[in-house]
Amino acid sequence: ATQQVDSIGREAAKGVITETLATRFPQVPKQLITPFTNCIVDNADALEVRVFAKSAVIGVDDTTVATVRAVLSRPETVQCLSRSASGATYWFLISVRTAVRIRSRWPWLPAKGRASLRSNPTR
């Protein structure tokens, strides 16, 4: 029964993940959205699937985006994408991993329009 609920939740999550990739990850080429969605769903844990289910009801928000980014940065997801998509996937994943690393080390850097480290030397 638990496995069936998990399966239903993962299937429902696909719509939200597809929407998140299309609207919040413009770097993902249109033709790669389906492979990305499938790999994210396959590598999300139960709590992450719950986040996606909630987002299906209330809409995509920053938590949804952060959850997608977290799943994308996992080695298992990277391997899944390398098996199911073209070389363009590799370059996208490098940029996602770099962004995740930068934000964890320097959280004060803006997510968009990256400020240079020299522009705020006191932090």
Beta strands, then each sheet from edge to edge (+ up, - down):
end
